[in-house]
């Protein structure tokens, strides 16, 4: 298991069934034998709003960080995801949203695979670069709206 996975797993275990925790970045880094910036990387890449988390950082006192698991009912979560889709979206952002939707059982594996196939980078190679993410966002949003109508 690489270090980022170990950090993410430790934080997830610390959260357990609770909806929020406070950790000190420096202490967690010492326990794991890494630098505090590695903790920051994991928090910014794996504990994102798209994945159902809110992270607040407080300066001083050893770098206290509060991680909150956002719990919405299924309809609200789906609408939040739909509303969060901006004018542009990368394939990695689509993957993050799909992971969150799968985790909350809002879509199934087949639906996720279909959406990911439609949003895949390879589909947009014929478009000029600035338009790839614009078209991907539009397709992703339309697919989610179609699922929401069911």
C-alpha positions, 0 to 999 in steps of 0.5 A, a space after each residue: 500500500 502506498 503512503 497516500 492510500 495509508 493516510 486516506 485509510 487512517 483518516 477514514 478509520 478515524 472518521 469511522 461512524 462519526 460525521 466529523 473529526 479534528 486532527 493535527 496534521 503534524 502529529 498525524 505526519 509524525 505517526 505515519 513518518 511523512 511530511 505534513 504536505 503529504 497529509 495536505 495532498 491526501 486531504 485535497 485529493 481524496 477528501 473533497 466535496 465531490 467525494 462527500 467531505 468538507 475540510 477546514 484548516 486552522 492555522 497555528 496550534 500545530 495545524 488543526 484540520 477538521 474533516 466533516 463527512 457531508 450526509 445528504 439524502 439521496 435526492 439532495 445529493 444527486 441535485 447537489 452533484 448536478 448543480 456543481 457541474 460547471 461549464 467545464 469538467 475534466 475526466 478526473 472530476 467525472 470519476 470523483 463524482 461517480 465514485 461519490 454517487 456509487 458510494 451513496 448507491 445513487 447509481 449502479 456500476 453499469 450506469 457509472 461505466 456507461 457515464 464514464 464511457 461517454 465522458 472518456 478523454 478518448 471521445 473528445 480528441 477530435 475537438 479543439 482543446 478548449 471544447 473538450 471539458 465543455 462538452 464533457 460537462 454538458 454530457 455528464 450533466 444531461 446524463 445525471 438529469 436523465 437519471 434524476 427523472 427516473 
